[in-house]
Amino acid sequence: MASSTGVVLRRTRSFYYVDVGEAEPRLCRIRGNLFETSRYDQKVAVGDHVRLDLSAAEDAGWILEILPRHSKLARTSREGSTEQILVANADTLLIVAAVRKPDFRQGLTDRLLVAGLAGNLTPVIVLNKTDLASPEQIAPLQALYEGLGYEVLLTSATESQGLDALRKRLQRQSTVLSGHSGVGKSSLVKALFPDWNIRIGHVNQKVGKGRHTTVLAEMYRLPDGGYLVDTPGIRELEPAGVTRANLDTFFVELTPFRTQCRFVGCSHQHEPDCAVKDALAEGLITTSRYESFVAFWQSLPRASDGRPPGR
């Protein structure tokens, strides 16, 4: 049996659209016995590299194997016991945030930063709608995140500011687009690719016409190489693998202090002799980032802190 490989662009309830290097994606199924003990992390996800059998005399090919993943954007399932992989093998998590209209939301930005770091993606922050903000509003945000070691891009679709740098950042890699509604993600994409050539082509096979609803992410091939992944609902995700016990490892400025606290598993909120709170008092950690950490910590399940209930 001859086999080839491809990248999953879109997943529906029954079929997968796979990029195999042709003008249009191929429609594929999975064999019924491929995931006999299926969990979320074992199911085929958008971005997965898969081994295929395209030789069958049928309308659709067959997915035979999921190849090893180097990254994943995953959220905790509603049941709380497993993870649901939204995107596999992405390189970058592009966090788009408006400076104004709507106003910058630091809590969401920091949550997405954690999601990217937890899944081995490189977070990049895009401060958009810069034409609506003054330099005095933009500079502190840019300085904060660049000071933490993150790449920050300044963009405005209406003024065509920063588009060349953003376009270059997207080339020849897989990038997940994230951010709250209204921050200008669609306007940026349209400004970058006015011909909208990244749209997935129609599948010609009869079985692929008009019967499937996308339920998770969707990946688009970019004109100059690479992929852009749009994930509905990403703003609400609870990153898989992030707990109260390890959240402080994803806030980079807390890392030098977290092991110096008096108590192992310190929440950095009410315990005495907390090195993180001392660093906050000394101005080594910003108040806004500390408050963001606390809000995130409190939103996580209590059972994930590794301590008895009520502590």
N, C-alpha and C positions, 0 to 999 in steps of 0.2 A: 504494500500500500504506500503510494507516494504521499508525502506530507510537506506542508510549508508552514510559515509562521506569519502572524499578523498582529495588529493592535486593535483592541476593541474600542470602537468609537461611540457606540450607543447600545444600551441594553433595554429591552422591553420585557414584558412578562414571559414571552415565549421565544424570542429571537434575539440575536446579537448581530450588529452591523460591524464588520471587521475590515480595517484598512489592510489590504494586501499589496499595495503599491500600484493599483489600477486606478483608472479615472473615477470609478465609483466603488463604494464599499461593497463587500460581499455579505450576503445574508447567511447566517449560520445558526445551527442548533447545537445543543449539547446532547450527548448520548445519555439515555436514562440511567445508566449505571455509573456515570462519571463521579457523582457525588452522593454515594449511598449513605454516608454519614454527614450530610451537608450541615455546615454552620455558616454564619454570615461571612467569616473570613475565608471560607473555602469556595464560595460562589464566585463566578466570573464577574469582575468589576470593570467599569469603564477605565481604559488605560492599561488593562492587562495585556501582556504579550502572551500569545497563545499559539499552540501547535495545532494545525488544521489538516483535515482531509477534504480536499476540494475535487477529488476525482470521481465522486459518486455521480451517477447519472440522475441527479435530482436538482430541484430548483435551489436548494440550500446546501452549504457545506456543513461539516461537522467539526466542532471543537473537541480536540482529543486530550489536551493537557494545558494547564496554566503554568507558564514558566515563572521562575523565581522573581519576586518583587524586590525593588530596592527602596521603595517608599510607599506610603499609603496615607491618604486623608480619610480618617475613620471616626465614626461617632459611636457612642454607646447605644445599643439597641434599646427599644422601649422596655424590654424585659429586664434590662440592666445587667444581664449575665454574659452577653456576647457583644461583639463589635460588628458594626455594619460599615464596610469599606465603600466609600463614595467614589474615590478615584485612586487608581494604583499607578505607580511608576512616574508620578509627576516630579519635576525638578524644582519648580518655584510655586509658591502661593502668593499671588498678587493681591494685596489687600488695598482696595480702593476706598478712600475715605474723603468726603467733602470737607473742606475747611469751613464753609458756610453754606446754608440752604441745601440740606440740613447742616446744623452745626456739627463740628467734629465730635465723634463718640469714642472716647478713649477706652471705655470698658469693652466695647465690641472689638476695637482694634487689638487690644491686648489679648482677648480671648482667641482671636484668629491667629495671632502670633504664636500662642501656646499650641494651637492645633497644628500649625505648620511644623514647629520644632518637634512636637511629639511624634509626628509621622515621618521625620527625616526629610522634610521639604525646606527649601530656603525661603524665608519670608521676605518680601519686598513691599514697602509701603508706598502707595501712590496718593499724594495729597492733591486732590482734584478741585476744580472750580476756583483756581487761584485768582482768576479775574474778579471774583466777588469778594476777595479778602485783601486786607492791607498787609504790607510786609511785616508790620508789628504783630499781626495775628498768625502769620505763617512761620516766621522765624523760630519762635519757641518750640513749636511742634517738630519742626525739622531738626532743630538742635537736640531735642530730647531723644529722639529715636536714632539719629546718627551717633549721638554720644553713647548709646547702648550697643552700637556696632551694626545697626540695620541700614540697609540701603533705602534711601528715600528719594522718590522722584516727584517733581512738581509739574502738574499738567493742567491744561485748560483746553477743552475741545473747541470752545467757541473762539478762543484766541490762537488756536493751534500751537500752544506752548507745550514744550516737552514731548511732543509726539515722536520726534526722531529718536530720542533716547528710549522711549517706551517701546517703539517698534523694534529697535535693536535688541532690547532686553527680551523680547518674545521669540526672536529667531532661533531656530534649530534646537528648541527644547520644548518640553511639555509644561504648560503654565496653567494653574487653576485660578480662575477669576472669582474674587470674593468681595463682599462688602454689602452694606445695607442698601435697601431700595432707595432710589432718589439721589445716590451719590454720583451718578453719571457714568456708570459702567457701559451702558449701551451707546451713549454718545461718544465715548472714547473709542469703542470698537468701530463704530461707523466712520469716525474721523480717521482712524488708522487704515481701514480697509473699505473705502467708499464703494467699491464694486461688489462688496459682500461675497467675495469668492470663497470665503471660508465655510459657507453653508454646505452641509452634507448633501451630496447629490441624491437624486431619487433612485431608488432601487428598482430595476427593471423587472425583476422576477415577479410573476403573478402573486406569489405567496407574500410578497413584501409590500403590497399596495394597500394603504389606508386602513389597516386593521390593528395597528399596534400603538400603544401609548407609552411614551417615555416615562419612566418612574423615578430615575435617579439623575445622574449627570449626563452631559452630552459633550463630546469632544469634536472639535472642528480642526481640519487641516488648514494650516496657514499658507499663504501663497509663496512665501520665501523659505519654507521649511519650518517644522515644529508643529505644535498643537496648542490650541486654546480650549480650556475646559470650563464650561459653565455648569454650576451646581445649584439648583434651586434650593432654598431653605438653609443654606450654609450658615447664615447669621444665627441660627438657633442651635447649632450643633453643640453637643457636649462631647469634647474630644475623648476618644477611646484611650484608655491607659493613663488618663490624668486623674489623680486622686488628691484628696486633702493632704495625704502623706508626702506626695512628691511634687505638688504644684510649685513649691518654691524653687525647684530645680529648673523650671522653665521661665522664671523671671531672673534674667542674667545678673542684674545688680544685687540680687539677694544671695547669689552663690557664694561670694567670699565670706559671708557672715553666718549662713544658715547652720554651719557645723560648729559655730562657737557659742551657741545658745546653751544655757544650763541644762535644759531638758531635751532628750532625744525626741524627735517628732514635734517639736515646738510649733505652735500655730502662728507665732509671731504676733499675737493679739493681746493676750491677757497674762501670759506667764512672766514671772520675774526673771531677771538676768537674761534678757533676750537681746542678743547681739544685733538682730535686725532692727528692733525698736531703737536701740542705741544709735545705730547708723542713721536711722531716720531723724532722730533728734539732732544729730551732727550735720545734717544736710547731705549725707552721702547717698541717700535714697530720696527721690522726690515724693512729696506728699501724694500727688496724683497717681503715681504708679503704685505706691503702697496701698492707697484706697482701692485701686483697681484689683490688686492681689486679694485684699480682704473680701471684696464683693464676690470675686470668682470663687474663693475658698468656701464662702458661706453658701454658694449656690450648688456646691457638690454634695453628694450624699454623705450623711454623717458616718455611715459605716465605712467610708473610704479613708477615714483619718487614722485607722489602726488603733483607736482608743475606745474605751468603754463609752456607751451612750451617756450624754449629759455632761461630758468633760468639755 
